[in-house]
Amino acid sequence: MLLIYTEKKTPRFMYICEHIFVDMLGLSIEITTNLETFVKSDESKLSYAKSAIGNEFFIKNFGFLYEKGVLPIEILMEEWENVPYFFATKKGSIPFDILSASFFLLTRYEEYLYKDTHPDQPFPATESLAYKHHFLEIPIIDIWVARLKELLQEKYPNLSFAPREKNVISVIEVPKAFKYKHKGFLRAFGRALIYFFTLQWSQLRNLITVVLGKEKDPYDFYEALLVYFQEKRLHPTFFFLLGDYNYYDQGLSYNNPKYKYLIKHIADYAIVSVLGSYDAVSEQEQLLRERERMINIINRPVRRFRANNNQLPLPELYRKLTDSEFEEDYTMGYLSHLGFRSGTCSPYKFYDIRLEVKLPLIIHSYALHWQQIDKQYSQETLYKIEQIKREVEAVGGNFISIFSPEYLSKSPDRFAIYKTIQEA
């Protein structure tokens, strides 16, 4: 067991200790504010304070975990054996407050600060600390924690840590199940007119042959994907859009029998859940409706969520998901940039800074979205992806990628690229 001393048991401190020491390192811990108890104990000990108490493992407190609310903060970057860090303390068993720095990234503290000055704009990757200081493409928190583990093991050889294993997790999002099929005469005719008047003859021909049943729909990769997953013994998650038709969400109707059949069929071989519509992200009632629609189609519990178009208003969306009985989210990431939006490749529970409370919602941070490689895919891009996967493997985390039938349909080599990324 690891006995941890702190001057205050704040919600922030308790949250990050549980995540790092229990969830990530697999340690049994006890947290005390009683100095006498701490000094007398014969257990492995760690103090989190302004100065060391004795010869224990010591992390100097930066003060961030004792604050409340969101306040502007100056970030100064340093390096620890070629690994960037911030909230430097210079004293202690490690040169920075790893607990505060991890809390800052996991909670997306910087996104609250950005939202205060840009209330109607989504948070861009280029504004993130990780992008500006070139650590977006590494799971920085997991690397910090791996080094923390080494130092703890060195000081306390009898501590028992839980093993970690790398996982490659494939997510398939389906905002549009088919490009042409099953959309009804008016939608097909309207698309045909667009192709005709814009002289897109090959697209027009493809639409006609698909609608007449002479060719397979371009987005119909479902059987090929299922065969591949069974051969490789992979366990993917499919997210299907079940929102009402609007400008942002133009998939098939949730009442379409062919669409329902497809979802039921996929659910026989993979986990199926909700790709939340534009309205579901902003309206609790619509979110509940879409979850209920999926439950009625697959006749089993629906626990996972991903927002269509990666809409992620924090913390409002995560509050809505919690209230709607979702248990896991796969929206944490950037459409525009490879890497780890919250600095980690490990699942974690979200902490709501506005309410200063931990939510029961588990966040899965993805590293790769198909839009990042949609327009250009080169050997350099593949090298970057392979490097990210090596970083994830080194710390025993999860490499999560998100693809779609739309991406796979655009050229014959796309499915091969997808396989390469899953297996590299």
ABEGO torsion letter per residue (X at the ends): XBBBBBABBBAAAAAAAAAAAAAAAGBBBBBBABAAAAAABABBBBBBBABBABABBBBBBAGAAABBEBBBBBBBBBBBGGBBBBGBAGBEABABBAAAAAAAAAAGAAAAAAAAABAABBBBAAABAAAAAGAAABBAAAAAAAAAAAAAAAABAABBBBBBBBBBBBBBBBABABAABGAEAAAAAAAAAAAAAAGBAAAAAAAAAAAAGABBBAABAAAAAAAAAAAAGBBBBBBBBABBBBAABABBBAABAAAAAAAAAAAAABBBBBBBBAAAAABAAAAAAAAAAAAAAAGBBBABBBBBGGBBBOAAAAAAAAAAGBABBAABEBAABBEBAAGBABBBBBBBAAAGBBBABBBBBBABBAAAAAABBBAAAAAAAAAAAAAAAAAGBBBBBBBBAAAAAABAAAAAAAAAAAAX
